[in-house]
Amino acid sequence: MNDTPAAPATPAERERAFALAEWTEIRAQMLQQLQQIWRFEVYVIGGLALLYAWIFTKAPQGDAILSRRLLLLLAVALAATAIFRLKIEYAILLTLGRYSERLEAYLYGAAEAPGGWQAYLGERKPDDLSFKAVFGRYSHAGWASSLMLAFTIVLLLAYGGFGTIPCTPGPATPAQRTAHLSARQTARHGGARPPDASRRSIPPGHRAPPDSPCRRARPTAPRRSAAGA
């Protein structure tokens, strides 16, 4: 039986064993990073879909135009923030992948040892990578993020009421309600005003009187006279 202890490993063997263990750990971290990115993407898409559904079905009805515009602006801000966060996550994944590539080149004898993860990370920070570098590598994620933001902006422009003056008329005064109701009843009775028209109140939820400040604020096109036509 040979009781001779094994000879200590050479520095090159220890360096290679360290690189192999480092590569195994980096691959596991890349898988975890991918799973985290997939979960985040599902949350973002699901959250925006729920926000869109709420905006167009359950949004506050005070001033519909202004409320919807503000909510759609919030959706655009959330989409932009999500894209920025996705860029950071993919930049981390790209940095891990590049370090794994350096380790593989060393293990196959095509390059020198990269010097460890911390040394590599100190020289190549994920935050320093540009959007072009990140989404150029992961082009499908870049296109999906761009389409998500573009869709949100299109909704904002189409349903945000731009070009329409938001109008939130206050409650009509008793005189306005009486005059509006009297005019309607006079027209309904062929020009004869009912004697009790002034004592009736406008029904709940009735539209604003024609002389309300809200309607006067809307711009109207100038009418052309017959003589000037």
C-alpha positions as CSV (number, residue, x, y, z in Angstrom):
1,M,0.0,0.0,0.0
2,N,1.5,3.3,-1.1
3,D,1.2,5.9,1.8
4,T,3.1,8.6,-0.2
5,P,1.1,11.9,-0.1
6,A,0.0,13.3,-3.5
7,A,2.3,16.0,-4.9
8,P,0.8,19.5,-4.5
9,A,-0.9,20.9,-7.6
10,T,1.1,23.3,-9.7
11,P,0.1,27.0,-9.9
12,A,-1.1,26.4,-13.5
13,E,-3.3,23.5,-12.3
14,R,-4.7,25.6,-9.5
15,E,-5.4,28.4,-11.8
16,R,-7.2,26.1,-14.2
17,A,-9.3,24.6,-11.5
18,F,-10.3,28.0,-10.3
19,A,-11.3,29.1,-13.8
20,L,-13.4,26.0,-14.2
21,A,-15.2,26.6,-10.9
22,E,-15.7,30.2,-11.8
23,W,-17.1,29.2,-15.2
24,T,-19.6,26.8,-13.5
25,E,-20.7,29.6,-11.1
26,I,-21.1,32.1,-13.9
27,R,-23.3,29.8,-16.0
28,A,-25.6,29.3,-12.9
29,Q,-25.8,33.0,-12.4
30,M,-26.6,33.6,-16.1
31,L,-29.5,31.1,-15.8
32,Q,-30.8,32.9,-12.7
33,Q,-30.5,36.3,-14.4
34,L,-32.5,35.0,-17.4
35,Q,-35.3,33.7,-15.1
36,Q,-35.4,37.1,-13.3
37,I,-35.7,38.9,-16.6
38,W,-38.5,36.6,-17.8
39,R,-40.5,37.2,-14.6
40,F,-39.9,41.0,-14.9
41,E,-41.1,41.0,-18.5
42,V,-44.3,39.1,-17.6
43,Y,-45.0,41.5,-14.7
44,V,-44.4,44.6,-17.0
45,I,-46.7,43.3,-19.8
46,G,-49.4,42.1,-17.4
47,G,-49.3,45.4,-15.4
48,L,-49.5,47.6,-18.5
49,A,-52.4,45.5,-19.8
50,L,-54.3,45.9,-16.5
51,L,-53.6,49.6,-16.5
52,Y,-54.9,50.0,-20.1
53,A,-58.0,48.0,-19.2
54,W,-58.6,50.2,-16.1
55,I,-58.1,53.4,-18.0
56,F,-60.7,52.6,-20.7
57,T,-63.3,51.0,-18.4
58,K,-63.0,52.2,-14.8
59,A,-61.1,55.6,-15.0
60,P,-62.5,58.5,-13.1
61,Q,-65.2,60.3,-15.0
62,G,-64.7,63.9,-13.7
63,D,-63.1,65.3,-16.8
64,A,-62.8,62.3,-19.0
65,I,-60.3,63.9,-21.4
66,L,-57.9,65.2,-18.7
67,S,-58.1,62.1,-16.5
68,R,-57.4,59.7,-19.4
69,R,-54.5,61.9,-20.6
70,L,-52.9,61.9,-17.2
71,L,-53.3,58.1,-16.8
72,L,-51.9,57.5,-20.3
73,L,-48.9,59.7,-19.5
74,L,-48.4,57.6,-16.4
75,A,-48.5,54.5,-18.6
76,V,-45.8,56.0,-20.9
77,A,-43.6,56.8,-17.9
78,L,-44.0,53.2,-16.5
79,A,-43.2,51.8,-19.9
80,A,-40.1,53.9,-20.3
81,T,-39.0,53.1,-16.7
82,A,-39.5,49.3,-17.4
83,I,-37.4,49.6,-20.6
84,F,-34.6,51.3,-18.7
85,R,-34.7,48.6,-16.0
86,L,-34.7,45.8,-18.7
87,K,-31.6,47.4,-20.2
88,I,-29.8,47.2,-16.9
89,E,-30.8,43.5,-16.4
90,Y,-29.7,42.6,-20.0
91,A,-26.5,44.5,-19.5
92,I,-25.7,42.4,-16.4
93,L,-26.5,39.3,-18.5
94,L,-24.3,40.5,-21.3
95,T,-21.4,41.1,-18.9
96,L,-21.7,37.7,-17.4
97,G,-21.7,36.2,-20.9
98,R,-18.6,38.0,-22.0
99,Y,-16.8,36.9,-18.9
100,S,-17.9,33.3,-19.5
101,E,-16.5,33.7,-23.0
102,R,-13.1,34.8,-21.6
103,L,-13.1,31.8,-19.2
104,E,-13.9,29.4,-22.0
105,A,-11.1,30.8,-24.2
106,Y,-8.7,30.3,-21.3
107,L,-9.8,26.8,-20.6
108,Y,-9.3,25.8,-24.2
109,G,-5.9,27.4,-24.3
110,A,-6.8,30.3,-26.6
111,A,-6.3,33.2,-24.2
112,E,-4.8,34.1,-20.8
113,A,-6.6,33.9,-17.5
114,P,-9.1,36.8,-17.1
115,G,-8.0,37.4,-13.5
116,G,-11.2,36.8,-11.6
117,W,-14.7,38.2,-11.7
118,Q,-14.2,41.2,-9.5
119,A,-11.2,42.4,-11.6
120,Y,-13.1,41.9,-14.8
121,L,-16.2,43.7,-13.4
122,G,-14.1,46.7,-12.2
123,E,-12.9,47.3,-15.8
124,R,-16.3,46.5,-17.5
125,K,-19.3,47.8,-15.6
126,P,-22.7,46.8,-16.9
127,D,-24.0,50.3,-16.4
128,D,-21.5,51.7,-18.9
129,L,-23.0,49.6,-21.7
130,S,-25.2,51.6,-24.1
131,F,-28.7,50.8,-25.2
132,K,-27.3,50.0,-28.7
133,A,-24.7,47.6,-27.3
134,V,-27.2,45.8,-25.1
135,F,-30.2,45.6,-27.4
136,G,-27.9,45.0,-30.4
137,R,-26.9,41.7,-28.7
138,Y,-30.5,40.9,-27.6
139,S,-32.3,42.4,-30.6
140,H,-35.7,40.6,-29.9
141,A,-35.9,42.2,-26.5
142,G,-35.0,45.5,-28.0
143,W,-37.7,45.3,-30.6
144,A,-40.3,44.2,-28.1
145,S,-39.4,47.0,-25.7
146,S,-39.6,49.6,-28.5
147,L,-43.0,48.3,-29.7
148,M,-44.3,48.4,-26.1
149,L,-43.3,52.0,-25.7
150,A,-44.5,53.0,-29.2
151,F,-47.9,51.4,-28.5
152,T,-48.3,53.3,-25.3
153,I,-47.4,56.6,-27.0
154,V,-49.9,55.9,-29.8
155,L,-52.6,55.3,-27.3
156,L,-51.7,58.6,-25.6
157,L,-51.9,60.5,-28.9
158,A,-55.1,58.8,-30.1
159,Y,-57.1,58.8,-26.8
160,G,-55.4,61.6,-24.8
161,G,-57.6,64.3,-26.3
162,F,-54.8,66.5,-27.6
163,G,-56.3,69.3,-29.6
164,T,-59.5,69.2,-27.5
165,I,-59.9,71.7,-24.7
166,P,-60.5,69.9,-21.5
167,C,-63.7,71.3,-19.9
168,T,-64.9,70.8,-16.4
169,P,-68.0,73.0,-15.9
170,G,-69.1,73.8,-12.4
171,P,-72.6,73.2,-11.1
172,A,-75.1,75.4,-12.9
173,T,-76.7,78.2,-10.9
174,P,-80.5,78.1,-10.2
175,A,-81.0,80.9,-12.7
176,Q,-79.2,78.9,-15.4
177,R,-81.2,75.7,-14.6
178,T,-84.5,77.6,-14.7
179,A,-83.7,79.4,-17.9
180,H,-82.5,76.2,-19.6
181,L,-85.6,74.2,-18.5
182,S,-87.9,77.0,-19.4
183,A,-86.5,77.2,-22.9
184,R,-86.9,73.4,-23.4
185,Q,-90.5,73.5,-22.1
186,T,-91.4,76.5,-24.2
187,A,-90.2,74.7,-27.3
188,R,-92.0,71.5,-26.3
189,H,-95.3,73.4,-25.9
190,G,-95.2,75.2,-29.2
191,G,-94.1,78.6,-27.9
192,A,-96.4,78.7,-24.9
193,R,-94.5,78.7,-21.7
194,P,-96.0,76.6,-18.9
195,P,-96.9,78.6,-15.8
196,D,-94.9,76.4,-13.5
197,A,-91.8,76.2,-15.6
198,S,-89.8,78.4,-13.2
199,R,-90.6,76.2,-10.2
200,R,-89.2,73.0,-11.7
201,S,-85.7,71.8,-11.2
202,I,-83.4,70.2,-13.8
203,P,-83.3,66.4,-13.6
204,P,-80.2,64.9,-12.1
205,G,-77.4,64.2,-14.6
206,H,-78.9,66.6,-17.2
207,R,-76.4,68.2,-19.5
208,A,-75.0,71.7,-18.9
209,P,-77.2,74.6,-20.0
210,P,-76.3,76.1,-23.4
211,D,-75.0,79.3,-21.8
212,S,-72.5,77.6,-19.5
213,P,-68.9,78.9,-19.4
214,C,-67.7,75.5,-20.6
215,R,-69.6,75.8,-23.9
216,R,-68.7,79.4,-24.4
217,A,-65.0,78.4,-24.1
218,R,-65.1,76.1,-27.1
219,P,-63.7,77.8,-30.3
220,T,-66.1,78.2,-33.1
221,A,-65.4,78.8,-36.8
222,P,-66.4,82.3,-38.0
223,R,-69.5,82.3,-40.1
224,R,-69.4,83.8,-43.5
225,S,-72.2,86.2,-44.5
226,A,-74.1,85.7,-47.8
227,A,-72.8,89.0,-49.1
228,G,-69.2,88.1,-48.5
229,A,-69.5,84.6,-49.9
